[in-house]
């Protein structure tokens, strides 16, 4: 825990240096990338490790692919969103349904390579994140049923995914939300959530409320 705290402090110091050298929007973007590299270390050997590992490296890869290879971020986020959904499945279930998931994976890769406009990409990504939310809520209900306890870890994770879904719905339906303000609010919230998941694990007793 002390090691993670030291690492978090080190990341915040780097972010402060970036703040001095760049404008606010770039600072928030880079700070978000740095913060989300930490949760995989905290979630190591838990069911959600793969999920947070994908999240941790996604923004880094998107940054480099869009900056140096001039790829659209939508191209890459299709693969990221599908990978997040896969990461929340049980290993045995993946083995049992491997043909189905391999087929879906090939479709996702094809969608990423063949440009068909932005809206189909955003629609597909939104559907994937809706499926992720439903999967997280299913896991939450199973914990309640089996352990007779409410684990707020799942609720925070579901709410985080919901904010991601709202981001893509904002693009898809052109909601009347000022873009820059919306970016600051959602990104700041994601930073807080990143710190939360750097601090707490699924099995953290402080997040569990036992039902009578």
C-alpha positions in Angstrom: 0.0 0.0 0.0 2.9 2.4 0.8 4.5 1.6 -2.5 1.3 2.5 -4.3 0.9 5.7 -2.3 4.5 6.7 -3.2 3.8 5.9 -6.8 0.7 8.0 -6.8 2.6 10.9 -5.2 5.3 10.6 -7.8 2.7 10.7 -10.6 1.1 13.8 -9.1 4.5 15.5 -9.0 5.0 14.7 -12.7 1.5 16.1 -13.4 2.3 19.3 -11.6 5.4 19.8 -13.8 3.2 19.2 -16.8 0.8 21.8 -15.5 3.5 24.4 -15.5 4.6 23.6 -19.1 1.2 23.1 -20.8 -2.4 24.4 -20.9 -5.2 23.1 -18.7 -6.8 20.8 -21.3 -3.5 19.1 -22.1 -2.7 18.8 -18.4 -6.0 17.0 -17.7 -5.4 14.7 -20.6 -1.9 13.7 -19.6 -2.8 13.4 -15.9 -5.7 11.1 -16.8 -3.2 8.9 -18.7 -0.8 8.8 -15.8 -3.5 8.1 -13.1 -5.1 5.2 -15.0 -1.7 3.4 -15.3 -1.9 2.8 -11.5 -5.1 0.7 -10.9 -3.7 -2.4 -12.6 -1.0 -2.6 -9.9 -3.7 -2.4 -7.2 -6.0 -4.8 -8.9 -3.4 -7.4 -9.5 -4.6 -11.0 -9.0 -8.2 -9.9 -8.8 -11.0 -10.7 -11.3 -10.9 -7.2 -12.6 -7.1 -7.1 -13.3 -7.5 -7.6 -17.0 -10.2 -5.0 -17.3 -8.0 -2.3 -15.6 -5.0 -3.4 -17.5 -6.8 -2.7 -20.8 -8.0 0.7 -19.4 -4.5 1.5 -18.2 -2.8 1.0 -21.6 -5.7 2.1 -23.8 -5.2 5.9 -23.5 -1.4 5.5 -24.0 -1.9 3.5 -27.2 -4.6 5.8 -28.5 -2.3 8.8 -27.9 0.6 7.2 -29.9 -1.6 5.8 -32.7 -3.4 9.0 -33.3 -0.4 11.3 -32.9 2.2 9.2 -34.9 0.1 7.0 -37.2 -2.8 9.5 -37.8 -5.4 6.9 -37.0 -8.9 7.9 -35.8 -9.4 7.3 -32.1 -12.7 5.7 -33.0 -10.9 3.0 -34.9 -8.9 2.0 -31.8 -11.7 2.4 -29.2 -13.8 -0.2 -31.0 -11.1 -2.7 -30.2 -10.6 -1.3 -26.6 -14.3 -1.5 -25.8 -14.6 -5.1 -27.1 -11.5 -6.0 -25.1 -13.0 -4.5 -21.9 -16.1 -6.6 -22.4 -14.0 -9.7 -22.9 -12.0 -8.9 -19.8 -15.1 -9.1 -17.7 -16.0 -12.7 -18.7 -15.1 -15.8 -16.8 -12.2 -17.8 -18.3 -14.3 -21.0 -18.5 -17.1 -19.1 -20.3 -14.6 -17.7 -22.8 -13.3 -21.2 -23.5 -16.8 -22.6 -23.9 -17.9 -19.8 -26.3 -14.5 -19.3 -28.0 -15.8 -19.7 -31.5 -18.4 -17.0 -30.9 -15.9 -14.6 -29.3 -13.3 -15.2 -32.1 -16.0 -14.4 -34.7 -17.0 -11.2 -32.8 -13.3 -10.3 -32.5 -12.8 -10.6 -36.3 -15.8 -8.4 -36.9 -14.4 -5.8 -34.5 -11.0 -5.8 -36.2 -12.7 -5.4 -39.6 -14.7 -2.5 -38.4 -11.5 -0.9 -37.2 -9.7 -1.3 -40.5 -12.5 -0.3 -42.9 -13.6 3.3 -42.4 -17.4 3.7 -42.7 -17.9 7.1 -41.1 -18.0 8.1 -37.4 -21.5 7.4 -36.4 -21.4 3.6 -36.9 -18.3 3.5 -34.9 -19.8 5.5 -32.0 -23.0 3.5 -32.1 -21.1 0.2 -31.9 -18.8 1.5 -29.0 -21.9 2.8 -27.2 -23.6 -0.7 -27.5 -20.4 -2.4 -26.2 -20.3 -0.1 -23.1 -24.0 -0.7 -22.5 -23.2 -4.4 -22.5 -20.3 -3.8 -20.1 -22.6 -2.0 -17.7 -25.1 -4.8 -17.8 -22.3 -7.3 -17.2 -21.1 -5.3 -14.1 -24.6 -5.1 -12.8 -25.1 -8.8 -13.2 -21.9 -9.5 -11.2 -23.2 -7.0 -8.6 -26.5 -8.9 -8.3 -24.7 -12.3 -8.1 -22.6 -11.0 -5.2 -25.7 -9.8 -3.4 -27.4 -13.1 -3.9 -24.5 -15.3 -3.0 -22.8 -13.3 -0.2 -25.8 -11.3 1.0 -23.7 -8.2 0.8 -23.6 -5.0 -1.2 -20.2 -4.3 -2.7 -19.9 -0.7 -3.7 -16.9 -1.5 -5.9 -19.3 -2.8 -8.6 -21.6 0.3 -8.3 -18.7 2.7 -8.7 -17.4 0.7 -11.7 -20.9 0.7 -13.3 -21.3 4.4 -12.8 -17.8 5.0 -14.3 -18.8 3.0 -17.4 -22.1 5.0 -17.5 -20.1 8.2 -17.8 -18.1 6.7 -20.7 -21.4 5.7 -22.3 -22.7 9.3 -21.9 -19.6 10.7 -23.6 -20.3 8.6 -26.8 -24.0 9.4 -26.6 -23.1 13.1 -26.5 -21.3 12.6 -29.8 -23.9 10.3 -31.3 -27.1 12.4 -30.6 -25.4 15.8 -30.3 -26.8 16.6 -26.9 -26.9 20.3 -26.0 -23.9 20.2 -23.7 -21.0 22.6 -24.1 -18.1 20.4 -25.2 -15.2 22.0 -23.3 -17.2 22.1 -20.0 -18.4 18.5 -20.5 -14.8 17.4 -21.1 -13.5 19.0 -17.9 -16.3 17.6 -15.8 -16.2 14.0 -17.0 -12.4 13.9 -17.2 -12.1 15.2 -13.6 -14.6 12.6 -12.5 -12.6 9.9 -14.2 -9.4 11.1 -12.4 -11.2 10.7 -9.1 -12.4 7.2 -10.1 -8.9 6.3 -11.2 -7.6 7.3 -7.7 -10.5 5.3 -6.1 -9.5 2.1 -8.0 -5.9 2.7 -7.1 -6.9 2.7 -3.5 -9.6 0.0 -3.3 -9.9 -3.5 -4.6 -13.0 -5.7 -5.1 -12.2 -7.5 -1.9 -11.7 -4.3 0.2 -13.9 -4.7 3.4 -14.5 -1.0 3.6 -16.6 -1.2 0.4 -18.8 -4.1 1.5 -22.1 -3.7 3.4 -23.5 -6.9 4.9 -27.2 -7.3 4.5 -29.3 -8.7 7.5 
